[in-house]
Amino acid sequence: MREVTLFMADEQAMTDLGGVLARITQGHGLIFLDGDLGAGKTTLSRGIIRGLGHVGAVKSPTFTLVEPYEIGGVRAFHFDLYRLVDPEELEFLGIRDYFDDDALCLIEWPEKGAGFLPKPDLTITIRPHNAGRSLHVLSQGARGESWCAALALKFK
């Protein structure tokens, strides 16, 4: 399955979806999170990171650009590129070192890193919808397609 659209009624539903994504990804891959300010990108990221087993605060990396998490044998990196002025700055961050198959990378505002980011497994676009959020989940390859299929089964 190449894409799926989901509806999340509230913040708790977004956090719960993050837990589902944590189980589906098993802590590996690259997910782009797209949406306006306040759409729920960080809430979803928090749910994924906690779903991987992290206990404690999951803060937005708006000013640090990246927050690393070591959770047992899982490495997760939460990026927020909102304040990135030039995508070339990612080279100074050593961005390429983060993208290996042994880690999960969540990237908010991926368009700010255009040309310096690899193709994601999934792109999740979050938009306001009535009282909740509509999420369009688009796969970018075989791994993403299996994740979309798993989400479709879980939320049918």
C-alpha positions in Angstrom: 0.0 0.0 0.0 1.5 3.3 -1.1 -0.5 5.7 1.0 -3.1 5.9 3.7 -5.1 8.8 5.2 -5.9 8.7 9.0 -7.9 11.0 11.3 -6.7 11.7 14.8 -9.3 13.3 17.1 -7.0 14.8 19.7 -3.5 15.0 21.1 -3.8 11.7 22.9 -4.7 10.0 19.6 -1.6 11.6 17.9 0.5 10.3 20.8 -1.1 6.8 20.5 -0.4 6.8 16.8 3.2 7.6 17.6 3.3 4.4 19.7 1.9 2.4 16.8 4.6 3.9 14.4 7.3 3.0 16.9 6.2 -0.6 16.9 5.9 -0.7 13.1 9.3 0.9 12.4 11.0 -1.0 15.2 13.3 2.0 15.5 14.7 2.1 12.0 14.1 4.4 9.0 13.5 8.0 8.0 10.2 9.8 8.4 9.5 13.3 7.2 6.8 15.2 9.1 5.1 18.0 7.2 2.5 20.5 8.5 2.1 24.1 9.6 3.1 25.4 13.0 1.0 23.7 15.7 -0.1 20.9 13.4 1.1 18.1 15.7 4.5 17.1 14.3 6.2 17.3 17.7 3.3 15.6 19.4 3.6 12.7 16.9 7.4 12.6 17.3 7.0 12.5 21.1 4.6 9.5 20.8 7.1 7.7 18.5 10.0 8.3 20.9 8.1 7.3 23.9 6.7 4.3 22.0 10.3 3.2 21.5 10.7 3.1 25.3 12.0 6.5 26.2 11.0 7.7 29.6 11.2 11.4 30.4 10.9 14.6 28.5 10.8 14.7 24.7 11.4 18.3 23.9 11.2 20.0 20.5 14.6 20.5 19.0 13.6 23.9 17.5 16.8 25.6 18.8 19.2 22.7 18.8 18.1 21.3 15.4 18.5 17.7 16.7 17.8 15.8 19.9 19.3 12.4 20.1 17.8 9.5 22.1 19.5 6.2 23.0 16.8 3.8 24.1 18.2 0.4 24.9 19.6 -0.8 21.5 17.7 1.8 19.6 19.0 5.2 18.4 16.5 7.8 17.4 17.1 11.4 16.2 14.4 14.1 16.3 15.2 17.0 13.9 13.4 20.3 13.7 14.7 22.3 10.7 12.3 25.2 11.1 15.1 27.7 12.1 17.5 26.5 9.4 18.5 29.4 7.3 20.5 27.6 4.6 20.2 23.8 3.9 24.0 23.8 3.6 24.2 24.3 7.3 23.2 20.6 7.6 26.7 19.7 6.3 28.2 21.4 9.4 25.9 19.3 11.5 27.3 16.2 10.0 23.8 15.3 8.8 24.9 12.3 6.7 26.2 10.5 9.8 22.7 10.2 11.2 21.2 8.3 8.3 22.1 4.7 8.6 19.8 1.7 8.9 20.5 1.3 12.6 18.6 4.5 13.6 15.2 6.1 13.3 15.3 9.8 12.1 12.2 12.0 12.4 12.5 15.3 10.5 10.1 18.2 11.0 10.2 20.8 8.2 12.1 18.6 5.8 11.7 21.1 2.9 14.2 23.3 4.7 16.9 20.7 4.1 16.1 20.1 0.5 19.0 18.8 -1.5 20.8 17.5 1.7 18.4 14.9 2.9 18.0 11.4 1.6 14.6 10.1 0.4 12.4 9.2 3.3 10.6 5.9 3.9 7.5 7.9 4.8 6.2 11.4 4.5 3.4 12.3 7.0 1.5 15.4 6.2 -0.6 16.7 9.1 -3.5 19.1 8.5 -6.2 20.5 10.8 -9.5 18.7 10.2 -12.7 19.6 12.1 -11.8 19.1 15.8 -8.8 16.9 15.1 -6.1 16.2 12.5 -6.0 14.6 9.1 -2.8 12.7 8.3 -1.8 11.8 4.8 0.9 9.1 5.0 2.8 8.5 1.8 5.4 5.8 1.3 8.6 6.4 -0.6 9.7 2.8 -1.0 9.2 -0.8 -0.1 9.7 -0.3 3.7 7.3 2.6 3.7 4.8 0.6 1.8 4.8 -2.1 4.4 4.4 0.5 7.1 1.4 2.1 5.3 -0.2 -1.4 4.9 0.3 -2.0 8.7 -1.3 1.4 9.5 -4.2 0.7 7.2 -4.9 -2.6 9.0 -4.6 -1.0 12.4 -6.9 1.9 11.6 -9.5 0.4 9.3 
